[in-house]
Amino acid sequence: MSEEQQNTTKKRSRISDVIRGRFLVNEGSLKNWRFVLYLSFLALLSIASAHSADRKVREISRLNQEIKELSSEYIEIHSALMTEKMESKVIKQAERLGLEVPKTPPTKLIAKKQQP
């Protein structure tokens, strides 16, 4: 057998050992178990991080929708207030209460300072 064929056979043997799980029960497998546990921990950490990110994305989306709704409600209320503040509307409301618009403009009162 040539050296190249031996290398190919060793590679196949290593791959089949990994697939069959022999690397976990052979001598010196404690290092392998530690590494497998470390990889498992990293996988769980990655999954938890992804779920947390998804939750935050959904929360941001919900809050953006709420902002849009509140903004439209603000615009609606603000425009209703502007129409109620119009002079013609105020005059109509005052007439319902029995008040009249004065014919003469108001007079300005000026207070003089008293000298001691």
ChimeraX attribute file (.defattr): number of C-alpha atoms within 10 A of each C-alpha:
attribute: neighborCount
match mode: 1-to-1
recipient: residues
	/A:1	5
	/A:2	6
	/A:3	8
	/A:4	9
	/A:5	10
	/A:6	11
	/A:7	11
	/A:8	11
	/A:9	12
	/A:10	12
	/A:11	12
	/A:12	12
	/A:13	12
	/A:14	14
	/A:15	12
	/A:16	13
	/A:17	14
	/A:18	12
	/A:19	10
	/A:20	10
	/A:21	11
	/A:22	13
	/A:23	18
	/A:24	16
	/A:25	11
	/A:26	11
	/A:27	9
	/A:28	10
	/A:29	13
	/A:30	13
	/A:31	12
	/A:32	14
	/A:33	14
	/A:34	11
	/A:35	12
	/A:36	13
	/A:37	12
	/A:38	12
	/A:39	12
	/A:40	12
	/A:41	12
	/A:42	12
	/A:43	12
	/A:44	12
	/A:45	12
	/A:46	12
	/A:47	12
	/A:48	12
	/A:49	12
	/A:50	12
	/A:51	12
	/A:52	11
	/A:53	12
	/A:54	12
	/A:55	12
	/A:56	12
	/A:57	12
	/A:58	11
	/A:59	12
	/A:60	12
	/A:61	12
	/A:62	11
	/A:63	12
	/A:64	12
	/A:65	12
	/A:66	12
	/A:67	12
	/A:68	11
	/A:69	11
	/A:70	12
	/A:71	12
	/A:72	12
	/A:73	12
	/A:74	12
	/A:75	11
	/A:76	11
	/A:77	11
	/A:78	12
	/A:79	12
	/A:80	11
	/A:81	11
	/A:82	9
	/A:83	12
	/A:84	13
	/A:85	12
	/A:86	10
	/A:87	10
	/A:88	11
	/A:89	12
	/A:90	12
	/A:91	15
	/A:92	13
	/A:93	13
	/A:94	13
	/A:95	12
	/A:96	9
	/A:97	9
	/A:98	8
	/A:99	11
	/A:100	11
	/A:101	9
	/A:102	7
	/A:103	6
	/A:104	6
	/A:105	7
	/A:106	7
	/A:107	6
	/A:108	6
	/A:109	6
	/A:110	6
	/A:111	6
	/A:112	6
	/A:113	6
	/A:114	5
	/A:115	4
	/A:116	3
